[in-house]
Amino acid sequence: KKVYSQESGNVNSLVVMIGKLIFVVLSLVLIYSFLYNFRKELISDIVKSAFILFMVVLMVFVATTTAKLNTVSFYIIPFTILPIVLRTFFDERVAVFIHVITVLLLSLIAPRPFEFIVLNIFAGIVAIFSLTNLYRRSRFFLSALLVIITYSLVYTGLAVMHEGTFIKVNIREFANFGINGVMILISFLLIY
């Protein structure tokens, strides 16, 4: 990102904003197209479609606020709560699709976009698959634990690929993943 900024020189912020706007509009069109083609009943129900859009906007708001404050690691925020909540009220396909589109939107804000996308797509999909029997509360604890493990393993793999050694892996990120898991458990109260 730094190299690109240096090579591009003075970038017109209005043009960058237009580019982001195009990306956001395309993302919303994709969400609408998916729901129209595969879940028409969600589009016809204004409450359900508003709920889905509210969850996406909430995640973007939280990410934007975190990026502006720049005091907390992005990995503390439980972005996987989005697919968990959507999986609870809808089905796996809706949860996965909306999660992927939201993660792509959030990558515009994230400090390390590629790492953010890979980590959250893996963790979100694992969270969705771990919630097969929602009538058992123990599934929520298992889901949070699996999200922490997924974040840790994927982060380790990415860090070793980038650094070429285990020594330079940032240990503090594992604590952030643990806090993230605890926040996921607290967020389960929202479902009820």
C-alpha positions as CSV (number, residue, x, y, z in Angstrom):
1,K,0.0,0.0,0.0
2,K,2.9,2.4,0.9
3,V,4.7,1.6,-2.4
4,Y,1.5,2.1,-4.4
5,S,0.9,5.5,-2.7
6,Q,4.5,6.6,-3.4
7,E,4.3,5.6,-7.0
8,S,0.9,7.1,-7.6
9,G,2.0,10.5,-6.2
10,N,-0.8,12.8,-5.3
11,V,-4.1,10.9,-5.6
12,N,-7.3,12.8,-5.9
13,S,-9.4,11.9,-2.9
14,L,-12.6,12.6,-4.7
15,V,-11.7,10.0,-7.4
16,V,-10.7,7.5,-4.6
17,M,-14.1,8.1,-3.0
18,I,-15.9,7.5,-6.3
19,G,-14.0,4.3,-6.7
20,K,-15.1,3.2,-3.2
21,L,-18.6,4.2,-3.9
22,I,-18.6,2.0,-7.1
23,F,-17.3,-0.9,-5.0
24,V,-20.0,-0.5,-2.4
25,V,-22.8,-0.1,-4.9
26,L,-21.6,-3.3,-6.8
27,S,-21.5,-5.1,-3.4
28,L,-25.1,-4.1,-2.7
29,V,-26.1,-5.1,-6.2
30,L,-24.5,-8.5,-5.7
31,I,-26.4,-9.0,-2.4
32,Y,-29.7,-8.0,-4.0
33,S,-29.0,-10.3,-7.0
34,F,-28.2,-13.2,-4.7
35,L,-31.3,-12.8,-2.7
36,Y,-33.5,-12.2,-5.8
37,N,-32.2,-15.4,-7.5
38,F,-32.0,-17.7,-4.5
39,R,-34.0,-16.3,-1.6
40,K,-36.9,-14.3,-3.1
41,E,-38.9,-14.7,0.1
42,L,-36.2,-12.6,1.9
43,I,-36.6,-9.7,-0.5
44,S,-40.4,-9.7,-0.2
45,D,-40.1,-9.6,3.6
46,I,-38.9,-6.0,4.3
47,V,-38.1,-6.9,8.0
48,K,-35.7,-9.7,7.0
49,S,-34.0,-7.8,4.2
50,A,-33.6,-4.8,6.5
51,F,-32.2,-7.0,9.2
52,I,-29.5,-8.3,6.7
53,L,-28.6,-4.8,5.6
54,F,-28.6,-3.6,9.1
55,M,-26.1,-6.3,10.1
56,V,-23.8,-5.4,7.1
57,V,-24.0,-1.7,7.9
58,L,-23.3,-2.4,11.6
59,M,-20.1,-4.3,10.7
60,V,-19.0,-1.5,8.4
61,F,-19.7,1.1,11.2
62,V,-17.7,-0.9,13.8
63,A,-14.8,-1.4,11.4
64,T,-14.8,2.3,10.4
65,T,-14.9,3.4,14.0
66,T,-12.1,1.1,14.9
67,A,-10.0,2.2,12.0
68,K,-10.5,5.9,12.9
69,L,-9.7,5.4,16.6
70,N,-6.7,3.2,15.8
71,T,-6.3,2.1,19.4
72,V,-7.5,-1.4,19.1
73,S,-6.4,-4.2,16.9
74,F,-8.8,-5.1,14.1
75,Y,-8.6,-8.7,15.2
76,I,-10.3,-8.1,18.5
77,I,-13.5,-7.2,16.7
78,P,-15.8,-10.3,16.4
79,F,-16.6,-9.9,12.7
80,T,-17.6,-13.6,12.6
81,I,-20.7,-12.7,14.6
82,L,-22.2,-11.6,11.3
83,P,-22.3,-15.1,9.8
84,I,-23.2,-16.6,13.1
85,V,-26.3,-14.4,13.5
86,L,-27.3,-14.8,9.8
87,R,-26.8,-18.6,10.1
88,T,-29.1,-18.6,13.2
89,F,-31.9,-16.8,11.5
90,F,-31.5,-17.9,7.9
91,D,-29.4,-20.6,6.3
92,E,-25.8,-21.4,5.5
93,R,-25.9,-20.1,1.9
94,V,-27.2,-16.7,2.9
95,A,-24.7,-16.5,5.8
96,V,-21.7,-17.4,3.7
97,F,-22.6,-15.1,0.8
98,I,-23.3,-12.1,3.0
99,H,-20.2,-12.7,5.1
100,V,-17.9,-12.9,2.1
101,I,-19.4,-9.7,0.6
102,T,-19.1,-7.9,3.9
103,V,-15.5,-9.0,4.4
104,L,-14.7,-7.7,1.0
105,L,-16.3,-4.3,1.9
106,L,-14.4,-4.2,5.2
107,S,-11.1,-4.9,3.4
108,L,-11.4,-1.3,2.1
109,I,-11.0,-0.2,5.8
110,A,-8.7,-2.9,7.2
111,P,-5.0,-2.1,7.8
112,R,-3.8,-5.3,6.0
113,P,-6.6,-6.1,3.5
114,F,-5.3,-9.5,2.2
115,E,-4.6,-10.9,5.6
116,F,-8.0,-9.6,6.9
117,I,-9.9,-11.2,4.0
118,V,-8.2,-14.6,4.3
119,L,-8.6,-14.7,8.1
120,N,-12.2,-13.7,8.3
121,I,-13.4,-15.8,5.4
122,F,-11.9,-18.9,7.0
123,A,-13.1,-18.0,10.5
124,G,-16.6,-17.1,9.2
125,I,-17.0,-20.4,7.3
126,V,-15.8,-22.4,10.2
127,A,-18.2,-20.6,12.5
128,I,-21.1,-21.3,10.2
129,F,-20.3,-25.0,9.9
130,S,-19.8,-25.4,13.6
131,L,-23.4,-24.3,14.3
132,T,-25.2,-27.3,13.0
133,N,-27.3,-28.0,16.2
134,L,-28.3,-24.6,17.4
135,Y,-30.7,-26.0,20.1
136,R,-27.6,-27.0,22.2
137,R,-26.0,-24.0,23.9
138,S,-22.6,-25.9,24.0
139,R,-22.5,-25.3,20.2
140,F,-21.9,-21.6,20.8
141,F,-18.8,-22.4,23.0
142,L,-17.5,-24.8,20.5
143,S,-18.1,-22.3,17.7
144,A,-16.2,-19.6,19.6
145,L,-13.3,-22.0,20.3
146,L,-13.2,-23.2,16.7
147,V,-13.1,-19.5,15.5
148,I,-10.1,-18.8,17.9
149,I,-8.3,-21.9,16.6
150,T,-9.0,-21.0,13.0
151,Y,-7.8,-17.5,13.4
152,S,-4.7,-18.7,15.1
153,L,-3.8,-21.4,12.6
154,V,-4.5,-19.2,9.5
155,Y,-2.6,-16.3,11.0
156,T,0.3,-18.5,11.8
157,G,0.3,-19.9,8.3
158,L,0.2,-16.4,6.7
159,A,2.8,-15.0,9.0
160,V,5.2,-17.9,8.3
161,M,4.6,-17.5,4.6
162,H,5.4,-13.8,4.7
163,E,8.2,-13.8,7.2
164,G,9.8,-17.2,6.3
165,T,10.2,-18.1,10.0
166,F,8.2,-18.9,13.1
167,I,10.3,-16.4,15.2
168,K,8.8,-13.3,13.7
169,V,5.1,-14.4,14.3
170,N,3.5,-11.6,16.4
171,I,2.4,-13.4,19.6
172,R,0.1,-10.5,20.6
173,E,-2.3,-11.3,17.8
174,F,-3.1,-14.7,19.5
175,A,-4.3,-12.7,22.6
176,N,-6.4,-10.6,20.3
177,F,-7.9,-13.8,18.8
178,G,-8.7,-15.0,22.3
179,I,-10.5,-11.7,23.2
180,N,-12.3,-12.0,19.9
181,G,-13.6,-15.4,20.9
182,V,-14.8,-14.1,24.3
183,M,-16.6,-11.2,22.5
184,I,-18.3,-13.8,20.2
185,L,-19.6,-15.6,23.3
186,I,-20.9,-12.3,24.7
187,S,-22.5,-11.5,21.3
188,F,-24.5,-14.7,21.4
189,L,-26.8,-12.9,23.8
190,L,-27.9,-10.8,20.9
191,I,-29.3,-13.9,19.2
192,Y,-31.7,-14.5,22.1
